[in-house]
Amino acid sequence: MATKIDSVSARDKLKVRREPYWHRIAKGVFLGYRKMISGPGGTWIFRVLDESTRKQKYHSLGDFSELSDNIRFDAAQKAAREWAVHLDAGGSNGVLTVEQACKAYVTKLRDAKMDGAVKDAEGRFRRWVYSDIRLSNTPVMKLTPAVLNDWRNKLVRTPTIPQDKNKKSTNIRADSSINREMAVLKAALNLALEDGHVTSDSAWKNKLKPIKDADKRRECYLDLNQRKALIANAPADLAAFLTALSLMPLRPGAVAALTVGHFDKRLGVLTVGKDKHGKDRKIGLPKSTTAFFAEQSKGKLPAAPLLPRAGGKFWDKDSWKGPFKDAAKAAKLPTDAVTYSLRHSTITDLIVLHRLDLLTVARLAGTSLAMIEKHYGHLLQDQAAEGLGKLALG
């Protein structure tokens, strides 16, 4: 005879024992309640008969302690039904934590040889997921909107990393940065869903929704004279780095990672080996740019940085931020000028001054045509008007 477990009073009267008290949900599907201590409180178990093997499958649903005692049965029954549907559709019965889901996503990127994406994802997971014990240890199947909402709020509240490690930063993190952190976690959770470790994406569908209008146009444009002034006020090692950024529409990180071996002086070709999407691409250089890189590569081994810091080390965002700000201030540039402004400025010039088509600009910049159109398509309005003007009949 089945024991009642659907009310608080009935569960309180149960004797303590390891074997769960079972409640039948459907044919071969049961919800169990395990009482290990006297009084209120216990854990819920899901049990289903595998028709192919005629063996029972079990899955712990947890104690639902975050809910009022009087609604725990309904919540447990709902979770059990979801598991039944999940397994019937071929889902996995194994328990996958959020941390394991993230590591599985990194493995997928690595198998696809997306080295740049692997490094980016590993860094974001290490900073924001693995360090959050509550989130990282939560089974994906038990992930709730509340857990993700707390994690998202933590992202928003955490200030940027200060340039001076001895000072406390109060700078608010950009919406675009928060979106990138959420996007990589969402990708990992979507893979877990795809691989059958969870029944739906309801926990993260809305909580990891990107902030609207976060990727606004890069408004800080530096004209040629401003770029020259910036370079003139920078120390020699930074000046070479900024010159390279002024000659090509590349991301600062991609330029910083260039080695001497990436530059072929004989052919005048630069191979960009580390970029946002991790794919190598070769760029043919004009004579003036070839001469610049040839000068930078003199007397250096192939593995050495093509544009090193003083002392021979590679540049990174932490090492160029301070010197850039000093040079920008000395050059009297706008206060919102950053290293990335040089990339924005070169792309703008290629489109407006040199009238290069957007597809070619996208290939040089190492981004998609859609992104170029989104951020720079408005620059073509004057060109379009000029073209239409040439169609006048009289």
N, C-alpha and C positions, 0 to 999 in steps of 0.2 A: 504494500500500500504506500502510495506517495506521501511524502511529508510536506506540509505547507511551509513555503518560504517567501510567500508574496506579501506578507505584512510584517511590520516591525514587531508586534506582539508575538507572532508565531516564531519568528527567528530568535527572539529573546528567550523563549522557552526551550530551545533546542539544547541537547547535551553536547558538550565539547567532544569532538572526535576529528580524526584526520580525514576519514572518508567523507566526501561532500554529501549533502542532502540534495537529491535531484528533483528537478521539475521538468516535465516533458513539454517541449515547445511544439514539436512536429515529429513526424515519423523519423526515428533515428537521431533526433536532435534534442539535446537536453541542456538545461541551465542548472549548474550546481552551486551550492552555497557551503563553504567550508568554515566551520566554527572551531577556532583554536583557543579561544578564551571565553570566560563566562561573561554574560551581559551583552551589550550591543557591540556590533562590529564583527566583520568577517570578510572573507575574500570570495569572489565569484569565479566560477569555472565554466568553460564551454566544452561540451562533449558531443561528438558526432560519429556515426558509424560510417566507415569507408566501405561502400558497397563492393568495390573491386577486390579488397583484401579481407573484408569482413572483420577488420580490426577497428578499435575505437581510437579516435584522435582527440587530444585534449589541448586546451589553450587557456591560460590564465587571463582573466579579464581585469583583475585588480580589485581594489576594495571600494572604489568610488567614494572615498572619504571626503572629497571636495563637495559632494552633494548631501542634501538633507537625507536623513535615514529613511524617511517615508517615501522617497522617490528613487532609491537605489535599485530596487527590484526592476522597475520599469526601464531604468537606464541600462542595467545589466542584460535584461531580456532583449532590448533593442540592439545592444552590442553583439549578443549571441546570434541574433538573426542576421546581422551584417556579416558575421564570420561564416555563417552557413552559406550565404549567397557568395561570399568571397571564395570559399573552398570549392563550391559547386562550379564556379567559373574557372577553376584551375589555379586559383591563388595559392600562395605559399602558406604553410602552417608554421613556418619558422618565425622567430622574433627578431626583427631587424631594428636596431636603435637608429636614431637620427645620425649619430656619429658614423655608424657603419654604412648608412645610406650615402653619406658624404664621401666616405672612402671608396665606396663602389663607383660613385660618379667620377672620382679622380682616376680610378683604374680604367674606366671607359674612355676618358680623354687620353690617357697614356697609351692605351691600345690603338687609338686612332692617330697616334703620333702628333698630338696637338700640344707640343712642349710648352708653348707660351701660355696656353689656357690651363695646363696642369699646374704650372708655378703660380699663376694668378689664383686659381681655385684653392690650392693648398694653403696659400697665405691668408686668404679670406676665412676659410674654415678654421684655421689655427687661431686667428685673432678673435673671431666672433662666435663660433659654434662650439669647438672643443673646449674652450675656456668657460663656457656656460654649462655647468654640470647638469642643471635642471633640464635644459633642452637636449644636450648631447646624449644623455642616458635614457631619454624617453623613447620607448618603442614607437616606431612610425605609426603603427596601428592605433596607438593610444594618444597620439598627438592631438591637442585641442587648440581651438582658436585662442583661448586665454593664454596658453603657454607662448604661442607665437606673437601674440599682441604684446606681452611683457618683453619679449626679445626685441621686437621692433622698437618699442619705446626706449629700450636701453641703447639701441643704435642712435636714436635721435638725441638722447640726452648726453651721450659720450662726446666730449670735445675732440677736436683734431689733435694729433700728436704734435707737441710743441717742437719747434726747431731747436731751441735750447733745452736740453734735457733737465737742466736745473730749475726751469721755470714751469709753472702750471699754465696750461693752455685753457683759454676760455672761448676759443673760436668754435662756432657751431659748424657741424659737419654739413656739407652741401647735400641737397636733395639728390643730386645725381650720384653722389657717392653712396648714399643710403640705398638707392635703387640697385646699384651694382652688387652690394652685399646681399640684398634680398633675392636678386635674380639668380645668383649662383646656388643659394640654398634651395630655392624653388625648383631649379633644374635637377638637383639631387633628389628631392622629394618626388618629382614627377617621374624620375627613373625608377624609384621604388614602387610607384603606382604601376608603371609599365611592366615591371618584373613580378607583379602580383603579391607584393608585401603589404598592401593596404587596399581597402575596398573603395575609397574615394579620395578626392582632393579637397573635400569640404573644410578640413582644418586650416589649409593654407591658401585656398583659392582667393579669399578676400583679404586676409591679413598680410599676405605678401604681394598684394597688388601695388604696382609702382606708383610713386608720387607723380601726379600730372605736371606737365610742363617743367620737369626737372632738367631736361637737356635743352636748355635755352641756347639761342645763338651766342657764339663767342663774340661779344660786342667790342672787346678791347682790340682795336686795330692800330698797329704801329706802322706809320709810313716809313719810307726808305731813310729819311733823315733821322727819324727817331731810332730806327734800328742801328744806324751807324753811330749815333750818340751813345746808345747802350753799350755797343761793343767797345767804343773808345774809352768808356769809363769802367770797363771790367778788367780784372787782372788777366794776365796773358793766357793762363790755362782756360779760364772761363770764356775769354774772348774768342778763342778758337772754337769752343763748343757752340757758342751763340752764332758764330759765323756760319757753321755747318747748318744750324737750324734756320738761318736766314737764306741759305742757298737751296734748301730742299724742303718740301712740305711734310716732314717726318715728325713723328711723336718724339718728345725729348728722351723717353726711355729707349727707343729704338736707336737713336743717335748715340746715346751713352754706352750702349752695348756693342757698338762697332769695334771690330778688331782690325789690325793691319791686313790680315788675311781676307777680310771682306772686300778689300779694294784691289781691283786689277788695273794697275797703271797702264799696262800695255794696251788693253782694250778700252780703257776709260769706262769701266763698269763697276758699280757698287752693288754688293749683295746685302740686302737688309735681312739679317738672319733672326732677329728677335723683335717681334712686334706684337700687337694686341692679339692677333689671331694665330700667331706662332708659325706662319708660313713664310718661307724664304721667297724673296722676289729680287730680280735683277733690274737695275736702273742704269740706262746709258747716260753718261754725264757729258756736259759741254766742256770745251777745252779749259775754260777758266776754273770750273769746279774741279776738273781732273787735276789741274795744277795745284789747287789748294790742298786736296787730299794727298797728292804726291809729296808735297812739302811736309805734311803732318806725319807721313809714314816713314820718312827718312831715318835710317839707322835703327829701326825697330823690328823685333821679331814678329812673325805672323800672328802669334797669339796675344801680342801686346795690345792695349787699348789704342785705337786709332786717334782718339781725342782724349788723352789722359788728364787727370788732375795733376797738380804739382805733386811730385812724389811717385808718379806712375800708376796710380790706382784708377779704376773706372769711376765715372761719375754716377751718382744716384740722386733721387729727389731730395734726400736729406742733406746732401753735400752741396747742391747747387742753389737751394732756396735762399739761404742767407746772403751769399755773394751776389745773387741776382737782384735781390731787393736793394742792396747797397748800390749796385751799378744803376739800377732803375731810378733810384732816388737822386743820385748824382747827375743823371741824364735828364732829370725833371720830367719823367714819364708819368702817365696817369697812374693813380694809386692802385687801380685794379689790374695793372699789367703783371702778367706772370710768364713763366717760361713758355707755357703753351700758347701764349699770344703770338709768338713768332710763327708757329705752325698755322694759326688762324690767318695771320697777315700774309704769309706766302701763298696760301690757298686762295685768299681773296685776290691777290695780285694776278695770279695765274688765270683767274676767271675774268676779272674786270679789265685789267690793263693789257694782258697778253691774249685774252679771248680764247683760252684753251677750252676744249669741250669738256663737259663734266665727267664723262667716262674716263678720259685720260687722266684728269685730275684725281679721280677716285683711285685709279691704279697706282699713280705716283704716291698718293697719300696713304695707301694701304688700308682703304676702307671701302664700304659699299657705295654704289651709285645712289642708293636710297638715302644714305646718311648725308652725302654731299648735297643732294637735292633738298633735303630737309633743312639743312643749316645754311646753304649758300644759294639755293635756287632763286631767292628773292633778288640776288645780284644781277640776274639775267633780264630783269624787267626793262631796264633802260635799253639793253641791246635789242630786246624784242620790239620795243617801240621804235627804235631806230630802223630796224629791218622793215617794219610795217610802213614807216615813212617813205621808204624807197619804192613802195608799190604805188605811190600816188600817181594818178594819170595826168596831172597837169600842174 
